[in-house]
Amino acid sequence: MTALAGRAVDAIIVGGIGAGALNKLNAKGIMAYRAVEGTVNENLALIKSGLLPLFTLDQTCAGHGSGEECNH
């Protein structure tokens, strides 16, 4: 978790994530929320209201194809 630079974090908002990263975050008690279209402030409002969806393993990226699209 060196990317977090030792900061106390209990949640992140991301547009995409791999299964390994999601598992590591969840093992540390960090929830990964799935960003939706809109601004950062709109996504923050959704997380505060409990309406931003959590990422699940079946939504994670399994690698990228030749066109850089996610393979789910």
PyMOL Python script that loads the backbone (N, CA, C, O; Angstrom):
from pymol import cmd

cmd.read_pdbstr("""\
ATOM      1  N   MET A   1       0.810  -1.180   0.000  1.00  0.00           N
ATOM      2  CA  MET A   1       0.000   0.000   0.000  1.00  0.00           C
ATOM      3  C   MET A   1       0.863   1.257   0.000  1.00  0.00           C
ATOM      4  O   MET A   1       0.489   2.280   0.573  1.00  0.00           O
ATOM      5  N   THR A   2       1.998   1.170  -0.636  1.00  0.00           N
ATOM      6  CA  THR A   2       2.906   2.310  -0.679  1.00  0.00           C
ATOM      7  C   THR A   2       2.301   3.499  -1.405  1.00  0.00           C
ATOM      8  O   THR A   2       2.683   4.639  -1.143  1.00  0.00           O
ATOM      9  N   ALA A   3       1.363   3.254  -2.312  1.00  0.00           N
ATOM     10  CA  ALA A   3       0.746   4.366  -3.050  1.00  0.00           C
ATOM     11  C   ALA A   3      -0.050   5.279  -2.134  1.00  0.00           C
ATOM     12  O   ALA A   3      -0.276   6.443  -2.465  1.00  0.00           O
ATOM     13  N   LEU A   4      -0.475   4.772  -0.994  1.00  0.00           N
ATOM     14  CA  LEU A   4      -1.254   5.587  -0.066  1.00  0.00           C
ATOM     15  C   LEU A   4      -0.366   6.350   0.900  1.00  0.00           C
ATOM     16  O   LEU A   4      -0.867   7.129   1.711  1.00  0.00           O
ATOM     17  N   ALA A   5       0.929   6.144   0.831  1.00  0.00           N
ATOM     18  CA  ALA A   5       1.918   6.885   1.621  1.00  0.00           C
ATOM     19  C   ALA A   5       1.604   6.893   3.115  1.00  0.00           C
ATOM     20  O   ALA A   5       1.797   7.907   3.786  1.00  0.00           O
ATOM     21  N   GLY A   6       1.123   5.770   3.633  1.00  0.00           N
ATOM     22  CA  GLY A   6       0.871   5.660   5.056  1.00  0.00           C
ATOM     23  C   GLY A   6      -0.334   6.421   5.567  1.00  0.00           C
ATOM     24  O   GLY A   6      -0.518   6.537   6.778  1.00  0.00           O
ATOM     25  N   ARG A   7      -1.154   6.939   4.677  1.00  0.00           N
ATOM     26  CA  ARG A   7      -2.335   7.704   5.090  1.00  0.00           C
ATOM     27  C   ARG A   7      -3.466   6.767   5.506  1.00  0.00           C
ATOM     28  O   ARG A   7      -3.620   5.676   4.957  1.00  0.00           O
ATOM     29  N   ALA A   8      -4.238   7.202   6.467  1.00  0.00           N
ATOM     30  CA  ALA A   8      -5.403   6.432   6.893  1.00  0.00           C
ATOM     31  C   ALA A   8      -6.510   6.616   5.863  1.00  0.00           C
ATOM     32  O   ALA A   8      -7.043   7.714   5.704  1.00  0.00           O
ATOM     33  N   VAL A   9      -6.851   5.547   5.173  1.00  0.00           N
ATOM     34  CA  VAL A   9      -7.852   5.586   4.112  1.00  0.00           C
ATOM     35  C   VAL A   9      -8.835   4.452   4.355  1.00  0.00           C
ATOM     36  O   VAL A   9      -8.425   3.323   4.622  1.00  0.00           O
ATOM     37  N   ASP A  10     -10.130   4.741   4.266  1.00  0.00           N
ATOM     38  CA  ASP A  10     -11.102   3.662   4.403  1.00  0.00           C
ATOM     39  C   ASP A  10     -11.916   3.436   3.136  1.00  0.00           C
ATOM     40  O   ASP A  10     -12.695   2.486   3.058  1.00  0.00           O
ATOM     41  N   ALA A  11     -11.738   4.309   2.139  1.00  0.00           N
ATOM     42  CA  ALA A  11     -12.467   4.157   0.880  1.00  0.00           C
ATOM     43  C   ALA A  11     -11.755   4.925  -0.226  1.00  0.00           C
ATOM     44  O   ALA A  11     -11.103   5.940   0.018  1.00  0.00           O
ATOM     45  N   ILE A  12     -11.896   4.411  -1.459  1.00  0.00           N
ATOM     46  CA  ILE A  12     -11.397   5.100  -2.647  1.00  0.00           C
ATOM     47  C   ILE A  12     -12.507   5.058  -3.695  1.00  0.00           C
ATOM     48  O   ILE A  12     -13.383   4.194  -3.657  1.00  0.00           O
ATOM     49  N   ILE A  13     -12.452   6.005  -4.630  1.00  0.00           N
ATOM     50  CA  ILE A  13     -13.385   6.021  -5.753  1.00  0.00           C
ATOM     51  C   ILE A  13     -12.542   5.892  -7.015  1.00  0.00           C
ATOM     52  O   ILE A  13     -11.647   6.703  -7.257  1.00  0.00           O
ATOM     53  N   VAL A  14     -12.832   4.862  -7.825  1.00  0.00           N
ATOM     54  CA  VAL A  14     -12.045   4.600  -9.028  1.00  0.00           C
ATOM     55  C   VAL A  14     -12.968   4.315 -10.211  1.00  0.00           C
ATOM     56  O   VAL A  14     -14.115   3.900 -10.039  1.00  0.00           O
ATOM     57  N   GLY A  15     -12.450   4.544 -11.398  1.00  0.00           N
ATOM     58  CA  GLY A  15     -13.198   4.235 -12.604  1.00  0.00           C
ATOM     59  C   GLY A  15     -13.040   2.790 -13.027  1.00  0.00           C
ATOM     60  O   GLY A  15     -13.898   2.248 -13.724  1.00  0.00           O
ATOM     61  N   GLY A  16     -11.965   2.169 -12.617  1.00  0.00           N
ATOM     62  CA  GLY A  16     -11.689   0.773 -12.932  1.00  0.00           C
ATOM     63  C   GLY A  16     -10.613   0.246 -12.010  1.00  0.00           C
ATOM     64  O   GLY A  16      -9.807   1.012 -11.483  1.00  0.00           O
ATOM     65  N   ILE A  17     -10.598  -1.083 -11.811  1.00  0.00           N
ATOM     66  CA  ILE A  17      -9.631  -1.685 -10.907  1.00  0.00           C
ATOM     67  C   ILE A  17      -9.496  -3.163 -11.244  1.00  0.00           C
ATOM     68  O   ILE A  17     -10.451  -3.789 -11.704  1.00  0.00           O
ATOM     69  N   GLY A  18      -8.320  -3.717 -11.017  1.00  0.00           N
ATOM     70  CA  GLY A  18      -8.095  -5.139 -11.219  1.00  0.00           C
ATOM     71  C   GLY A  18      -8.452  -5.925  -9.966  1.00  0.00           C
ATOM     72  O   GLY A  18      -8.551  -5.365  -8.874  1.00  0.00           O
ATOM     73  N   ALA A  19      -8.642  -7.222 -10.137  1.00  0.00           N
ATOM     74  CA  ALA A  19      -9.045  -8.083  -9.026  1.00  0.00           C
ATOM     75  C   ALA A  19      -7.995  -8.112  -7.915  1.00  0.00           C
ATOM     76  O   ALA A  19      -8.342  -8.083  -6.734  1.00  0.00           O
ATOM     77  N   GLY A  20      -6.711  -8.170  -8.287  1.00  0.00           N
ATOM     78  CA  GLY A  20      -5.652  -8.206  -7.281  1.00  0.00           C
ATOM     79  C   GLY A  20      -5.644  -6.961  -6.422  1.00  0.00           C
ATOM     80  O   GLY A  20      -5.520  -7.041  -5.200  1.00  0.00           O
ATOM     81  N   ALA A  21      -5.774  -5.819  -7.056  1.00  0.00           N
ATOM     82  CA  ALA A  21      -5.799  -4.552  -6.316  1.00  0.00           C
ATOM     83  C   ALA A  21      -7.031  -4.472  -5.421  1.00  0.00           C
ATOM     84  O   ALA A  21      -6.936  -4.031  -4.276  1.00  0.00           O
ATOM     85  N   LEU A  22      -8.180  -4.894  -5.931  1.00  0.00           N
ATOM     86  CA  LEU A  22      -9.400  -4.858  -5.135  1.00  0.00           C
ATOM     87  C   LEU A  22      -9.273  -5.765  -3.913  1.00  0.00           C
ATOM     88  O   LEU A  22      -9.651  -5.383  -2.806  1.00  0.00           O
ATOM     89  N   ASN A  23      -8.741  -6.959  -4.118  1.00  0.00           N
ATOM     90  CA  ASN A  23      -8.549  -7.885  -2.994  1.00  0.00           C
ATOM     91  C   ASN A  23      -7.604  -7.314  -1.947  1.00  0.00           C
ATOM     92  O   ASN A  23      -7.864  -7.442  -0.750  1.00  0.00           O
ATOM     93  N   LYS A  24      -6.514  -6.689  -2.375  1.00  0.00           N
ATOM     94  CA  LYS A  24      -5.558  -6.108  -1.427  1.00  0.00           C
ATOM     95  C   LYS A  24      -6.183  -4.966  -0.639  1.00  0.00           C
ATOM     96  O   LYS A  24      -5.992  -4.861   0.573  1.00  0.00           O
ATOM     97  N   LEU A  25      -6.926  -4.114  -1.327  1.00  0.00           N
ATOM     98  CA  LEU A  25      -7.597  -3.002  -0.640  1.00  0.00           C
ATOM     99  C   LEU A  25      -8.615  -3.524   0.362  1.00  0.00           C
ATOM    100  O   LEU A  25      -8.640  -3.090   1.514  1.00  0.00           O
ATOM    101  N   ASN A  26      -9.459  -4.460  -0.078  1.00  0.00           N
ATOM    102  CA  ASN A  26     -10.487  -4.999   0.812  1.00  0.00           C
ATOM    103  C   ASN A  26      -9.882  -5.711   2.016  1.00  0.00           C
ATOM    104  O   ASN A  26     -10.442  -5.656   3.111  1.00  0.00           O
ATOM    105  N   ALA A  27      -8.739  -6.383   1.827  1.00  0.00           N
ATOM    106  CA  ALA A  27      -8.061  -7.062   2.935  1.00  0.00           C
ATOM    107  C   ALA A  27      -7.589  -6.065   3.989  1.00  0.00           C
ATOM    108  O   ALA A  27      -7.473  -6.408   5.165  1.00  0.00           O
ATOM    109  N   LYS A  28      -7.321  -4.852   3.574  1.00  0.00           N
ATOM    110  CA  LYS A  28      -6.893  -3.788   4.490  1.00  0.00           C
ATOM    111  C   LYS A  28      -8.082  -2.983   5.025  1.00  0.00           C
ATOM    112  O   LYS A  28      -7.897  -1.996   5.737  1.00  0.00           O
ATOM    113  N   GLY A  29      -9.299  -3.409   4.678  1.00  0.00           N
ATOM    114  CA  GLY A  29     -10.482  -2.710   5.146  1.00  0.00           C
ATOM    115  C   GLY A  29     -10.820  -1.472   4.340  1.00  0.00           C
ATOM    116  O   GLY A  29     -11.578  -0.616   4.797  1.00  0.00           O
ATOM    117  N   ILE A  30     -10.258  -1.369   3.133  1.00  0.00           N
ATOM    118  CA  ILE A  30     -10.506  -0.216   2.266  1.00  0.00           C
ATOM    119  C   ILE A  30     -11.514  -0.621   1.200  1.00  0.00           C
ATOM    120  O   ILE A  30     -11.293  -1.567   0.443  1.00  0.00           O
ATOM    121  N   MET A  31     -12.608   0.099   1.153  1.00  0.00           N
ATOM    122  CA  MET A  31     -13.660  -0.178   0.180  1.00  0.00           C
ATOM    123  C   MET A  31     -13.378   0.593  -1.108  1.00  0.00           C
ATOM    124  O   MET A  31     -12.970   1.753  -1.070  1.00  0.00           O
ATOM    125  N   ALA A  32     -13.600  -0.062  -2.246  1.00  0.00           N
ATOM    126  CA  ALA A  32     -13.413   0.581  -3.546  1.00  0.00           C
ATOM    127  C   ALA A  32     -14.784   0.843  -4.160  1.00  0.00           C
ATOM    128  O   ALA A  32     -15.542  -0.085  -4.443  1.00  0.00           O
ATOM    129  N   TYR A  33     -15.083   2.107  -4.356  1.00  0.00           N
ATOM    130  CA  TYR A  33     -16.350   2.512  -4.947  1.00  0.00           C
ATOM    131  C   TYR A  33     -16.160   2.791  -6.435  1.00  0.00           C
ATOM    132  O   TYR A  33     -15.107   3.261  -6.865  1.00  0.00           O
ATOM    133  N   ARG A  34     -17.186   2.496  -7.197  1.00  0.00           N
ATOM    134  CA  ARG A  34     -17.142   2.659  -8.647  1.00  0.00           C
ATOM    135  C   ARG A  34     -17.608   4.060  -9.038  1.00  0.00           C
ATOM    136  O   ARG A  34     -18.762   4.426  -8.816  1.00  0.00           O
ATOM    137  N   ALA A  35     -16.701   4.832  -9.618  1.00  0.00           N
ATOM    138  CA  ALA A  35     -17.042   6.192 -10.052  1.00  0.00           C
ATOM    139  C   ALA A  35     -18.103   6.134 -11.140  1.00  0.00           C
ATOM    140  O   ALA A  35     -18.102   5.238 -11.984  1.00  0.00           O
ATOM    141  N   VAL A  36     -18.995   7.090 -11.105  1.00  0.00           N
ATOM    142  CA  VAL A  36     -20.017   7.209 -12.144  1.00  0.00           C
ATOM    143  C   VAL A  36     -19.748   8.487 -12.932  1.00  0.00           C
ATOM    144  O   VAL A  36     -18.966   9.339 -12.510  1.00  0.00           O
ATOM    145  N   GLU A  37     -20.395   8.605 -14.060  1.00  0.00           N
ATOM    146  CA  GLU A  37     -20.207   9.800 -14.878  1.00  0.00           C
ATOM    147  C   GLU A  37     -20.632  11.030 -14.093  1.00  0.00           C
ATOM    148  O   GLU A  37     -21.688  11.052 -13.461  1.00  0.00           O
ATOM    149  N   GLY A  38     -19.803  12.036 -14.147  1.00  0.00           N
ATOM    150  CA  GLY A  38     -20.077  13.263 -13.423  1.00  0.00           C
ATOM    151  C   GLY A  38     -18.784  13.812 -12.841  1.00  0.00           C
ATOM    152  O   GLY A  38     -17.694  13.328 -13.147  1.00  0.00           O
ATOM    153  N   THR A  39     -18.917  14.805 -12.018  1.00  0.00           N
ATOM    154  CA  THR A  39     -17.749  15.456 -11.435  1.00  0.00           C
ATOM    155  C   THR A  39     -17.297  14.724 -10.170  1.00  0.00           C
ATOM    156  O   THR A  39     -18.005  13.869  -9.640  1.00  0.00           O
ATOM    157  N   VAL A  40     -16.110  15.079  -9.706  1.00  0.00           N
ATOM    158  CA  VAL A  40     -15.606  14.537  -8.444  1.00  0.00           C
ATOM    159  C   VAL A  40     -16.570  14.886  -7.320  1.00  0.00           C
ATOM    160  O   VAL A  40     -16.894  14.035  -6.491  1.00  0.00           O
ATOM    161  N   ASN A  41     -17.027  16.127  -7.287  1.00  0.00           N
ATOM    162  CA  ASN A  41     -17.961  16.543  -6.238  1.00  0.00           C
ATOM    163  C   ASN A  41     -19.265  15.757  -6.290  1.00  0.00           C
ATOM    164  O   ASN A  41     -19.828  15.425  -5.247  1.00  0.00           O
ATOM    165  N   GLU A  42     -19.745  15.460  -7.480  1.00  0.00           N
ATOM    166  CA  GLU A  42     -20.966  14.657  -7.605  1.00  0.00           C
ATOM    167  C   GLU A  42     -20.744  13.240  -7.083  1.00  0.00           C
ATOM    168  O   GLU A  42     -21.614  12.678  -6.418  1.00  0.00           O
ATOM    169  N   ASN A  43     -19.583  12.666  -7.381  1.00  0.00           N
ATOM    170  CA  ASN A  43     -19.266  11.329  -6.879  1.00  0.00           C
ATOM    171  C   ASN A  43     -19.101  11.345  -5.368  1.00  0.00           C
ATOM    172  O   ASN A  43     -19.522  10.405  -4.693  1.00  0.00           O
ATOM    173  N   LEU A  44     -18.499  12.394  -4.826  1.00  0.00           N
ATOM    174  CA  LEU A  44     -18.370  12.505  -3.367  1.00  0.00           C
ATOM    175  C   LEU A  44     -19.737  12.615  -2.700  1.00  0.00           C
ATOM    176  O   LEU A  44     -19.964  12.023  -1.644  1.00  0.00           O
ATOM    177  N   ALA A  45     -20.642  13.365  -3.309  1.00  0.00           N
ATOM    178  CA  ALA A  45     -21.993  13.491  -2.758  1.00  0.00           C
ATOM    179  C   ALA A  45     -22.697  12.133  -2.759  1.00  0.00           C
ATOM    180  O   ALA A  45     -23.418  11.805  -1.818  1.00  0.00           O
ATOM    181  N   LEU A  46     -22.487  11.348  -3.813  1.00  0.00           N
ATOM    182  CA  LEU A  46     -23.101  10.024  -3.890  1.00  0.00           C
ATOM    183  C   LEU A  46     -22.543   9.083  -2.831  1.00  0.00           C
ATOM    184  O   LEU A  46     -23.288   8.311  -2.228  1.00  0.00           O
ATOM    185  N   ILE A  47     -21.232   9.145  -2.603  1.00  0.00           N
ATOM    186  CA  ILE A  47     -20.648   8.261  -1.584  1.00  0.00           C
ATOM    187  C   ILE A  47     -21.144   8.654  -0.194  1.00  0.00           C
ATOM    188  O   ILE A  47     -21.400   7.790   0.644  1.00  0.00           O
ATOM    189  N   LYS A  48     -21.276   9.946   0.046  1.00  0.00           N
ATOM    190  CA  LYS A  48     -21.762  10.419   1.350  1.00  0.00           C
ATOM    191  C   LYS A  48     -23.214  10.028   1.583  1.00  0.00           C
ATOM    192  O   LYS A  48     -23.623   9.804   2.722  1.00  0.00           O
ATOM    193  N   SER A  49     -23.990   9.945   0.517  1.00  0.00           N
ATOM    194  CA  SER A  49     -25.399   9.589   0.649  1.00  0.00           C
ATOM    195  C   SER A  49     -25.625   8.075   0.560  1.00  0.00           C
ATOM    196  O   SER A  49     -26.760   7.608   0.651  1.00  0.00           O
ATOM    197  N   GLY A  50     -24.542   7.315   0.383  1.00  0.00           N
ATOM    198  CA  GLY A  50     -24.653   5.863   0.315  1.00  0.00           C
ATOM    199  C   GLY A  50     -25.155   5.332  -1.010  1.00  0.00           C
ATOM    200  O   GLY A  50     -25.607   4.189  -1.090  1.00  0.00           O
ATOM    201  N   LEU A  51     -25.082   6.151  -2.060  1.00  0.00           N
ATOM    202  CA  LEU A  51     -25.612   5.752  -3.357  1.00  0.00           C
ATOM    203  C   LEU A  51     -24.554   5.369  -4.392  1.00  0.00           C
ATOM    204  O   LEU A  51     -24.899   4.923  -5.487  1.00  0.00           O
ATOM    205  N   LEU A  52     -23.279   5.533  -4.066  1.00  0.00           N
ATOM    206  CA  LEU A  52     -22.229   5.169  -5.018  1.00  0.00           C
ATOM    207  C   LEU A  52     -21.985   3.666  -4.904  1.00  0.00           C
ATOM    208  O   LEU A  52     -21.797   3.164  -3.796  1.00  0.00           O
ATOM    209  N   PRO A  53     -21.984   2.931  -6.024  1.00  0.00           N
ATOM    210  CA  PRO A  53     -21.850   1.480  -5.950  1.00  0.00           C
ATOM    211  C   PRO A  53     -20.430   1.030  -5.593  1.00  0.00           C
ATOM    212  O   PRO A  53     -19.442   1.639  -6.003  1.00  0.00           O
ATOM    213  N   LEU A  54     -20.363  -0.041  -4.824  1.00  0.00           N
ATOM    214  CA  LEU A  54     -19.079  -0.671  -4.519  1.00  0.00           C
ATOM    215  C   LEU A  54     -18.637  -1.524  -5.698  1.00  0.00           C
ATOM    216  O   LEU A  54     -19.471  -2.101  -6.396  1.00  0.00           O
ATOM    217  N   PHE A  55     -17.326  -1.608  -5.926  1.00  0.00           N
ATOM    218  CA  PHE A  55     -16.799  -2.527  -6.924  1.00  0.00           C
ATOM    219  C   PHE A  55     -16.870  -3.939  -6.354  1.00  0.00           C
ATOM    220  O   PHE A  55     -16.577  -4.155  -5.177  1.00  0.00           O
ATOM    221  N   THR A  56     -17.256  -4.888  -7.184  1.00  0.00           N
ATOM    222  CA  THR A  56     -17.235  -6.298  -6.814  1.00  0.00           C
ATOM    223  C   THR A  56     -16.253  -7.011  -7.735  1.00  0.00           C
ATOM    224  O   THR A  56     -15.886  -6.482  -8.785  1.00  0.00           O
ATOM    225  N   LEU A  57     -15.831  -8.202  -7.346  1.00  0.00           N
ATOM    226  CA  LEU A  57     -14.833  -8.927  -8.139  1.00  0.00           C
ATOM    227  C   LEU A  57     -15.297  -9.189  -9.572  1.00  0.00           C
ATOM    228  O   LEU A  57     -14.474  -9.210 -10.488  1.00  0.00           O
ATOM    229  N   ASP A  58     -16.592  -9.386  -9.778  1.00  0.00           N
ATOM    230  CA  ASP A  58     -17.068  -9.661 -11.137  1.00  0.00           C
ATOM    231  C   ASP A  58     -17.051  -8.421 -12.031  1.00  0.00           C
ATOM    232  O   ASP A  58     -17.307  -8.521 -13.231  1.00  0.00           O
ATOM    233  N   GLN A  59     -16.752  -7.254 -11.456  1.00  0.00           N
ATOM    234  CA  GLN A  59     -16.666  -6.015 -12.234  1.00  0.00           C
ATOM    235  C   GLN A  59     -15.223  -5.587 -12.482  1.00  0.00           C
ATOM    236  O   GLN A  59     -14.992  -4.551 -13.105  1.00  0.00           O
ATOM    237  N   THR A  60     -14.262  -6.353 -12.013  1.00  0.00           N
ATOM    238  CA  THR A  60     -12.863  -5.948 -12.125  1.00  0.00           C
ATOM    239  C   THR A  60     -12.300  -6.251 -13.506  1.00  0.00           C
ATOM    240  O   THR A  60     -12.836  -7.063 -14.260  1.00  0.00           O
ATOM    241  N   CYS A  61     -11.210  -5.577 -13.806  1.00  0.00           N
ATOM    242  CA  CYS A  61     -10.521  -5.747 -15.075  1.00  0.00           C
ATOM    243  C   CYS A  61      -9.681  -7.024 -15.041  1.00  0.00           C
ATOM    244  O   CYS A  61      -8.947  -7.277 -14.085  1.00  0.00           O
ATOM    245  N   ALA A  62      -9.804  -7.819 -16.100  1.00  0.00           N
ATOM    246  CA  ALA A  62      -9.030  -9.058 -16.191  1.00  0.00           C
ATOM    247  C   ALA A  62      -7.909  -8.929 -17.218  1.00  0.00           C
ATOM    248  O   ALA A  62      -7.414  -9.938 -17.719  1.00  0.00           O
ATOM    249  N   GLY A  63      -7.512  -7.722 -17.530  1.00  0.00           N
ATOM    250  CA  GLY A  63      -6.463  -7.492 -18.515  1.00  0.00           C
ATOM    251  C   GLY A  63      -6.989  -6.675 -19.670  1.00  0.00           C
ATOM    252  O   GLY A  63      -8.187  -6.409 -19.768  1.00  0.00           O
ATOM    253  N   HIS A  64      -6.090  -6.282 -20.540  1.00  0.00           N
ATOM    254  CA  HIS A  64      -6.458  -5.443 -21.676  1.00  0.00           C
ATOM    255  C   HIS A  64      -6.155  -6.153 -22.975  1.00  0.00           C
ATOM    256  O   HIS A  64      -5.133  -6.826 -23.108  1.00  0.00           O
ATOM    257  N   GLY A  65      -7.058  -5.997 -23.937  1.00  0.00           N
ATOM    258  CA  GLY A  65      -6.882  -6.563 -25.244  1.00  0.00           C
ATOM    259  C   GLY A  65      -6.024  -5.673 -26.131  1.00  0.00           C
ATOM    260  O   GLY A  65      -5.426  -4.705 -25.660  1.00  0.00           O
ATOM    261  N   SER A  66      -5.968  -5.996 -27.384  1.00  0.00           N
ATOM    262  CA  SER A  66      -5.122  -5.260 -28.318  1.00  0.00           C
ATOM    263  C   SER A  66      -5.546  -3.806 -28.474  1.00  0.00           C
ATOM    264  O   SER A  66      -4.715  -2.954 -28.786  1.00  0.00           O
ATOM    265  N   GLY A  67      -6.826  -3.508 -28.261  1.00  0.00           N
ATOM    266  CA  GLY A  67      -7.319  -2.143 -28.379  1.00  0.00           C
ATOM    267  C   GLY A  67      -7.362  -1.413 -27.054  1.00  0.00           C
ATOM    268  O   GLY A  67      -7.962  -0.343 -26.948  1.00  0.00           O
ATOM    269  N   GLU A  68      -6.725  -1.988 -26.035  1.00  0.00           N
ATOM    270  CA  GLU A  68      -6.657  -1.424 -24.682  1.00  0.00           C
ATOM    271  C   GLU A  68      -7.987  -1.435 -23.953  1.00  0.00           C
ATOM    272  O   GLU A  68      -8.120  -0.789 -22.914  1.00  0.00           O
ATOM    273  N   GLU A  69      -8.992  -2.165 -24.479  1.00  0.00           N
ATOM    274  CA  GLU A  69     -10.249  -2.278 -23.770  1.00  0.00           C
ATOM    275  C   GLU A  69     -10.118  -3.359 -22.691  1.00  0.00           C
ATOM    276  O   GLU A  69      -9.314  -4.282 -22.824  1.00  0.00           O
ATOM    277  N   CYS A  70     -10.906  -3.237 -21.634  1.00  0.00           N
ATOM    278  CA  CYS A  70     -10.865  -4.206 -20.551  1.00  0.00           C
ATOM    279  C   CYS A  70     -11.497  -5.510 -21.010  1.00  0.00           C
ATOM    280  O   CYS A  70     -12.482  -5.513 -21.749  1.00  0.00           O
ATOM    281  N   ASN A  71     -10.921  -6.611 -20.567  1.00  0.00           N
ATOM    282  CA  ASN A  71     -11.484  -7.934 -20.783  1.00  0.00           C
ATOM    283  C   ASN A  71     -12.126  -8.379 -19.475  1.00  0.00           C
ATOM    284  O   ASN A  71     -11.424  -8.681 -18.510  1.00  0.00           O
ATOM    285  N   HIS A  72     -13.435  -8.419 -19.437  1.00  0.00           N
ATOM    286  CA  HIS A  72     -14.146  -8.845 -18.218  1.00  0.00           C
ATOM    287  C   HIS A  72     -14.654 -10.248 -18.388  1.00  0.00           C
ATOM    288  O   HIS A  72     -15.279 -10.792 -17.477  1.00  0.00           O
TER     289      HIS A  72
END
""", "prot")
cmd.dss("prot")
cmd.show_as("cartoon", "prot")
cmd.util.cbc("prot")
cmd.orient("prot")
